[in-house]
Amino acid sequence: MHIETSLTDPAMVPIKQRLLQRFARAKEMVGPKWREKLALNDPFFDTRTGEAYMRSVAQAFSDPRRGQVDRIEQVTLALERIAGIRSQPI
């Protein structure tokens, strides 16, 4: 089993997993058109690079071995802003 999915103690959960959990919550609150809403609210995500970041995070959500932590963080924080979630330290 991959280490990212095998830890159950919240204090031991890797940053990447915590970010993906936060991403899931924000994504659920924003709704199914989260990518479109993100692109409308943040000019960065209305670019080719921004689209690549969103795609990368969506893939990491499906398979935690994928995705880069900094990209996950950037998308998650932007989604939390749209959802009205007060971001907590990572």
DOSE-53185 format. One record per residue (C-alpha): residue in one letter; z negated, y, x negated. Coordinates in steps of 0.1 Angstrom, whole numbers, padded with zeros to 4 digits, always signed. Each point is the difference from the previous one (the first is absolute). Layout:
N
AZYX
...
! end
This chain:
90
M+0000+0000+0000
H+0008+0035-0012
I-0030+0021-0011
E+0010+0029+0023
T-0004-0022+0031
S-0030-0021-0011
L-0028+0025-0002
T-0022+0004+0030
D-0028+0023-0013
P+0011+0036+0009
A-0015+0013-0032
M+0023-0023-0019
V+0032+0006+0019
P+0027+0015-0023
I+0011+0036+0005
K+0035-0013+0010
Q-0015-0021+0028
R-0022+0028+0012
L+0030+0024+0001
L+0021-0026+0019
Q-0029-0003+0026
R+0000+0038+0004
F+0038+0000+0002
A-0002-0026+0028
R-0025+0021+0020
A+0020+0033-0005
K+0033-0018+0008
E-0014-0014+0032
M-0013+0035+0011
V+0033+0017-0008
G+0021-0026+0018
P+0031-0021-0005
K+0021+0029-0011
W-0024+0009-0028
R+0028+0004-0026
E+0019+0025+0021
K-0032+0019+0007
L-0010+0000-0036
A+0035+0014-0010
L-0003+0027+0027
N-0035+0011-0012
D+0004-0002-0038
P+0033+0011-0017
F-0005-0025-0028
F+0004-0029+0023
D+0033+0014+0013
T+0016-0007-0033
R+0014-0031-0015
T-0030-0004-0023
G-0023+0004+0029
E+0018-0026+0020
A-0003-0024-0029
Y-0038+0007-0001
M-0003-0008+0037
R+0021-0032-0004
S-0021-0011-0030
V-0033+0005+0019
A+0013-0019+0031
Q+0010-0029-0023
A-0035+0001-0017
F-0015-0001+0034
S+0018-0032+0007
D-0006-0014-0035
P-0029+0015-0019
R+0014-0012-0033
R+0027+0026+0004
G-0002+0038+0000
Q-0014+0024-0025
V-0035+0015+0006
D+0011+0036-0005
R+0027-0003+0025
I-0023-0017+0025
E-0025+0028-0005
Q+0025+0028+0005
V+0014-0015+0032
T-0034-0009+0013
L-0015+0035-0005
A+0030+0016+0017
L-0002-0024+0029
E-0037+0007+0004
R+0007+0037+0002
I+0024-0006+0028
A-0024-0023+0018
G-0028+0025-0003
I-0021-0023-0021
R-0023+0017-0024
S+0008-0017-0034
Q-0028-0016-0019
P-0002-0004-0037
I+0019-0030-0012
! end
